[in-house]
Amino acid sequence: MKQIIISVQLILLSSLLFNCQAQYPPNANLEKAKKAIAASNAILFQAFVKGDSSLFIDRYARDCWIMPPNAPALCGADAPLEFYKAAYHTFGVRNGKFITIDVFGDGEEFVTEVGFWQLFDANNQLFDNGKFLVLWKKTPDGWKMFRDSFSSDRRKQ
C-alpha cells in the first residue's frame, strides 16, 4: 500500500512540475543569444588551430575583462591579443573545447554562460581543463564576451 501511495505522489509531483514549466513561454531573445554564443565558441579555438589571433580578438567586447587564475585581470581593447599571445606562445595552446552547461539571463543586454573547458597542445594532447563563467554583452557587432573568468581543475605541482 505504501508503494502505491508513493507512486501516486510521484505522479502528482511530476504533473505539477510539468504544468508549472509549461506556463512560461520560451524566451526567444535568450534562444538567439544561446545560438550566437555557441557559434562564437565554435570559432574561438580555431584561432589557435590556425594561428590567427583576429579570430580570438573578435570574440571579445572592446571593454572586456579577461580574468585568468593567479594573474591580474587584463582589461580593455588590447586584453584579448595580450591573452592570446600568452596562451599561444607561452602555454602552447593549439586547440580547445568549451562544454557549455547553462546560459541564462533575459537575452536582451547581458547573459551569463557557465561551463567547462579543455586545452590541447600541438600533439592534440589534453594538458589542462577547468571551469568558466562568462558574462556576454550584446553589442552592435553581436554578442561579445564582456567578463571572462576561469580556473583550472589541475593542481599545481
C-alpha positions as CSV (number, residue, x, y, z in Angstrom):
1,M,0.0,0.0,0.0
2,K,2.9,2.4,0.9
3,Q,4.4,1.9,-2.6
4,I,1.1,2.8,-4.3
5,I,0.8,6.0,-2.2
6,I,4.4,6.9,-3.0
7,S,3.9,6.2,-6.7
8,V,0.7,8.4,-6.8
9,Q,2.6,11.2,-5.1
10,L,5.4,11.0,-7.5
11,I,3.0,11.1,-10.5
12,L,1.2,14.1,-9.0
13,L,4.5,15.9,-8.3
14,S,5.7,15.2,-11.8
15,S,2.5,16.5,-13.3
16,L,2.7,19.6,-11.1
17,L,6.3,20.3,-12.2
18,F,5.4,19.8,-15.8
19,N,2.4,22.1,-15.6
20,C,4.5,24.8,-13.9
21,Q,7.2,24.7,-16.6
22,A,4.6,24.8,-19.3
23,Q,3.2,28.1,-18.0
24,Y,6.4,30.0,-19.1
25,P,6.8,30.7,-22.8
26,P,10.2,30.2,-24.3
27,N,12.4,33.3,-24.3
28,A,13.2,34.0,-28.0
29,N,15.9,36.5,-27.1
30,L,17.7,34.0,-24.9
31,E,17.5,31.3,-27.5
32,K,19.0,33.7,-30.1
33,A,21.8,34.6,-27.6
34,K,22.5,30.9,-27.0
35,K,22.8,30.3,-30.7
36,A,25.1,33.2,-31.1
37,I,27.3,32.2,-28.2
38,A,27.6,28.6,-29.5
39,A,28.7,30.0,-32.9
40,S,31.2,32.3,-31.3
41,N,32.6,29.5,-29.1
42,A,33.0,27.2,-32.2
43,I,35.2,29.9,-33.8
44,L,37.3,30.8,-30.7
45,F,39.6,27.8,-30.7
46,Q,40.0,28.0,-34.5
47,A,42.2,31.0,-33.6
48,F,44.7,28.6,-32.1
49,V,44.3,25.9,-34.7
50,K,45.0,28.4,-37.5
51,G,47.4,30.7,-35.5
52,D,45.0,33.6,-36.3
53,S,44.7,36.0,-33.3
54,S,42.0,38.0,-35.1
55,L,39.5,35.2,-34.7
56,F,40.2,35.2,-30.9
57,I,40.1,39.0,-30.6
58,D,36.7,39.3,-32.3
59,R,35.0,37.2,-29.7
60,Y,35.5,39.9,-27.1
61,A,33.9,43.3,-26.4
62,R,36.3,46.3,-26.6
63,D,35.7,47.0,-22.9
64,C,36.3,43.4,-21.8
65,W,38.0,42.0,-18.8
66,I,39.8,38.6,-19.0
67,M,40.4,37.3,-15.5
68,P,42.8,34.3,-15.6
69,P,43.6,32.4,-12.5
70,N,46.7,33.5,-10.4
71,A,47.2,36.6,-12.5
72,P,45.9,40.2,-12.8
73,A,42.9,40.9,-14.9
74,L,43.5,42.0,-18.5
75,C,41.2,44.9,-19.4
76,G,40.2,46.8,-22.5
77,A,40.6,46.5,-26.2
78,D,44.2,45.1,-26.1
79,A,43.4,42.4,-23.5
80,P,42.3,39.7,-26.0
81,L,45.5,40.0,-28.0
82,E,47.7,40.0,-24.9
83,F,45.9,36.9,-23.6
84,Y,46.1,35.2,-27.0
85,K,49.8,35.7,-27.3
86,A,50.4,34.2,-23.8
87,A,48.1,31.3,-24.4
88,Y,49.6,30.5,-27.8
89,H,53.4,31.2,-27.3
90,T,53.9,30.6,-23.6
91,F,51.4,27.8,-22.8
92,G,51.3,26.2,-26.2
93,V,47.5,26.2,-26.7
94,R,46.7,24.8,-30.2
95,N,43.1,23.8,-29.7
96,G,40.4,23.6,-27.1
97,K,36.8,22.8,-26.3
98,F,34.0,24.5,-24.4
99,I,31.3,22.5,-22.8
100,T,28.5,24.9,-22.0
101,I,26.3,23.8,-19.1
102,D,23.9,26.7,-18.9
103,V,23.2,30.1,-20.5
104,F,20.8,32.3,-18.5
105,G,19.5,35.9,-18.5
106,D,17.0,37.9,-20.3
107,G,18.8,37.7,-23.7
108,E,18.5,41.4,-24.2
109,E,21.7,43.1,-23.0
110,F,23.6,40.6,-21.0
111,V,23.6,36.8,-20.5
112,T,25.8,34.5,-18.4
113,E,27.3,31.3,-19.6
114,V,28.6,28.6,-17.3
115,G,30.7,25.6,-18.4
116,F,33.9,23.6,-18.6
117,W,36.9,24.0,-20.9
118,Q,39.7,21.8,-22.2
119,L,43.0,22.8,-23.8
120,F,45.1,20.8,-26.2
121,D,48.7,21.1,-27.3
122,A,50.3,20.7,-30.8
123,N,50.1,16.9,-30.4
124,N,46.4,17.2,-29.7
125,Q,47.0,16.1,-26.1
126,L,44.9,17.4,-23.3
127,F,47.1,19.5,-21.0
128,D,44.7,21.5,-18.9
129,N,41.0,21.7,-18.1
130,G,38.7,23.6,-15.8
131,K,35.5,25.7,-15.5
132,F,34.4,29.1,-16.7
133,L,31.9,31.8,-16.1
134,V,31.4,34.4,-18.9
135,L,29.2,37.4,-18.9
136,W,28.2,38.1,-22.5
137,K,27.2,41.6,-23.7
138,K,25.1,42.4,-26.7
139,T,26.9,44.9,-28.9
140,P,26.2,46.5,-32.3
141,D,28.5,43.8,-33.6
142,G,26.6,40.9,-31.9
143,W,27.2,39.0,-28.6
144,K,30.7,39.5,-27.3
145,M,32.5,38.3,-24.1
146,F,32.4,41.1,-21.6
147,R,33.7,39.5,-18.5
148,D,35.6,36.2,-18.8
149,S,36.7,34.3,-15.6
150,F,38.0,30.8,-15.5
151,S,40.2,28.5,-13.4
152,S,42.0,25.2,-13.9
153,D,41.0,21.9,-12.2
154,R,44.6,20.8,-12.3
155,R,46.6,21.1,-9.1
156,K,49.9,23.0,-9.1
157,Q,52.8,20.7,-8.6
